Amino acid sequence: MKTITKLWAGLGILILLSPLGLLLPEHFKAQEAWGEWGTDRIKEMVGYIPRGLEKFSGLWQPPIPDYGQEQGASVLGYMLSALFGIIIVVAIIFLFAKFLSKKDNL
């Protein structure tokens, strides 16, 4: 099996496993998926907000604001976000592979 085929297969497996982030917290009665915490939740869990996190917490704004904040809409928002992310990652990989394959032919 070619290396590129293995890489695409690995990416496909990761795509198929990504809904586990939504399903497992609900199954285990967790409040949210691991790492999906805001600064208020981190302060609640550890008692303070790390300086670096507090400083840079407003740096990135999601393309779909508050997509996971409303009950019922969160699954759709997560799925749309995942779809956009998959399309972007696949496009970047495809363009990078095209660029490298042209460079090798020179």
Beta strands, then each sheet from edge to edge (+ up, - down):
end
